[in-house]
């Protein structure tokens, strides 16, 4: 997790996220909510696998941001392996999506 830049915190995830990594993910997301601004970008560019638990954590983070008036943007590369779980579950239309970090940071200011 980065220090906030212009009120935006970037959480970078990489590797495979399954039930064994769920606590780490939730802790990082919880920590991001404690920082001022409550605008968070979750960069999934280097994620190779997302379990349903990871998707649930993303959804909980999105809902927490909606309640506090914050913004959440996911960085998803043009990679079907990462997009597929979000498309299959219908979550693509819930999240603000960007193809790269620069685009995500611009979306946070809109």
Beta strands, then each sheet from edge to edge (+ up, - down):
strand 1: 8-17
strand 2: 39-50
strand 3: 71-75
strand 4: 96-98
sheet 1: 1+ 2+ 3+ 4+
end
